[in-house]
Structures are given as structure tokens and as C-alpha cells.
């Protein structure tokens, strides 16, 4: 009898904790920085990739920091993320949802339908971790031929109020992670 009660208690605890285990919160605070504040290795990576001008940001999260170069090339926004020492982390390119193959797009949209009553897609990015920036910029391969993952920012309603969510999907459209985006409260004057 005691064993059954402990089992029920454990199942109840897991059942209550499960919704919070399915998604995490992601705090992203970006601050603009000057190119002089960027490690030479990161600057060199961009210039050898064919990028002459980029805007640089220092990004703070709940448990990590990074540097990010953002620029527009051939009507697409690129975001190249580096660790603080200048090592490449990933490259993201903004695309339209319609550019995804139909099967992948349908799997992703089905996930949004499961998660939200109503939602609006804010941004879709294809993410690369092992493809060089020069290859992407010089179009030596089709943009969607070997993506690592897709990051999609959605404004969706869970409960009473809509919130921003960042989904990461595999190249086949399988959900890898889901984070609620927490933005800095800007009701106060900041100096």
C-alpha cells in the first residue's frame, strides 16, 4: 500500500512539473558594440567571408554571453554568432516560411497548432553550424540544402496573454527546443 501511494505521489509530482520541463525561459538582452570591441578572430572571419560592413552586438542570456554580427546581403538578413573569444558558434539566415519544403513546413505548423490557440510567426531563420559564411554568401550551395536547424520566433497565446516564443526545429521539422523569450522591461527610463 505504501509503495502504491509513493508511486502515485511521484506520478503527481512529475505531472505537475511536466509543463515547466517542456519549455524554458530565454532572456536575451542585446547591446550595440563597436567593431573595436570585437575579437580580431571574429572580424577576420567576416572579412574573409566577404562581409565589409556589419552591426555588432553583445548578447546576454540567463546563462551565457555571445557576440553577434548582423548584416544584410542579397536581400537577406544574416546573423553570425561568436563566443566572447571570437570562435564561431553558428550562422543564421532569415527566410520566409514558404521557402521550407512542404513536409517540414507542415510538421512545424502542426506543432504551432498544438501549442497555441492563436499565433503569428514573427521570424524564420535557417541555422548552420558547419557551413562557412563564404559558402553561403557566394551561393556555392542552395540556401536550404544542408541546414542544421530552423529557429522560429512566434507570438502565441498560452493562457490569457500572448507571449514571444523561440522554437528550434531539426532540418526535418522535429521540435528540438521551446523557449519563452523574456524581453527587458522598458517602461523605465534607462541611462
N, C-alpha and C positions, 0 to 999 in steps of 0.2 A: 504493500500500500504506500509506504513512504517513497519507494522507488518511482511509483506512478505519479505521485504528487510532485516529486522533483523533476520528472520528465515534463509534466505539464507546465511547471514554473519556468523551466528552461525554454520550452517552446513559446511561452507567453513573452519572455524577455526578448527572444530572437524576433518574434512577430512585431513587437513594439519598436525594436531597433532597426529592422529591415528597411523601412522607408528612408532613414537617415544614412544607411550604408549604401544605398543605391546612387546617391549623388552627394557631392561635396560642394563646398563653397570656394570660390576663387576670387581673391581680391587682386585687382590689377590697378596699379597707380603708375601712370606714365608721366615722366618729366622730361622736357626737351633738354638736350645737352648739345654742346658744341663739338665739332669733329676733333678738336684738340684734346678732348677728354676721353677719346676712344682709343683703345689699344692699337698700335700700329698694325698688328696682325689682321685685325678686322678691317681696317681701312685698305690694306693691301688686297685682301680678298675681294672687296668690292671693285677696286680699280682694275684688277686683273680679270674680273668677271665682265668688265665693260661698262661699269656704272661710274659716271662722272660726278653726279650730284645726288645726295640723299639727305633726308632729315633723320637725325639721331635722337633716340630716346633711351632713358634709363627706366627700366620697368621693375617695380617692386611688387612682389606677391606675398602671400602669407608665409611661405617658407623658402622663397628663392628670389634672386635678383638676376637681371639679364640686361643686355644692351640690344637695341633693335634699330636697324636701318630701314627706313621706308622710302620708297621711290616709285615713280610711275615710268613704265617702259611699254611702248607699243600698245597704249590704251588699257594697260592692266596695272593694278597696284601690286607691288612686291613688298614683302616684309622678310628681312633676313635677321635671324636672331642669333646672338652670340653670348657666350658666358662672359663674365667680367674680365677674364684673362684674354679674351679675343678668339676663343675656339668656337667654331661654327656649331650651332645646335640644330637649326632647321631653316628651311626656306618655305614661305607660304606665298601663293599667288591667288589673288581674288578672281573668282569665276562666277558665272551665272548658274543657277540650279539646273537650268535646261541643258547645260553642257554635259552633265553627268549622263552616263549610259542609263537607259530606261530601267533596267533591273535594279541597279544600285539606287537610283533616284526613288523608285517605288518603295524599296526597303526603308530608306531614310524617312520618306513621307509617312509610311505606316507607323514608324516609331514616334513621330511627332503627334500623330492622331491618338496613339496610345497614351502619350504623356499629357496632352493638353486638350481642353475643350475648344479653345481658340488659340491660334498662334500666328505669328508673322515672322518670316525669315528675314533677318537683318543683313547677314553677311555669309558668304560661302567662300571658303579657301581650300585650295588643294595644297597639301603639305608634303614636302620632300625632305628626306634626311640623308640620302646617299647620292643625290644628283647634284652636279655642280651648277653654280649660278651661271657660268659661262655657257653651259649646255642649254639651259632654259632660255637665256636671253638671245642666244644666236640661233634658236629654234632648230637645234640639231636632233630634236625628237619631238613628237607630238606632246602637247601640254599634259594630257591625261593618260599617257601610255604607261607610266610606271609610278603612280603616286604612292606615297607611304600611307597617307590617311587624308580625311577631309575634316576640317573644322567648320562648324556651322553655328552662328550666333542667332538665337531665336528669342523673340519676345513672346512668352507664353504664360497662360493663366493656369496656376495650380493653386486652388483655394480661391480667395476673394480678389487678390490683386495680381496683375500681370508683373512678371519679373524677367530679367535677362538671363539666358542660359547659354552655356557653351557646350555643344556636343562634339565629340570626336568619334568619327566612324572609320572603320577599316576601308580599304580600297573596294571591298565587296559590299559595303553598306552595313556592316555589323557594328552595333554600338560598342565603343571601347570605353568611353567615359562621359560623364554628365556633370557639369559644374554650374552652380548658380553664380553669376557674376555680381559681385558687390562693388558698387562704384562709390567714390568718395562723396560724402555729403557736402554739397557746395552752397548750402543756404547761408553759411557764414562767410564774411569777408576773409580772404587769405592774403597775407603779405609775404 
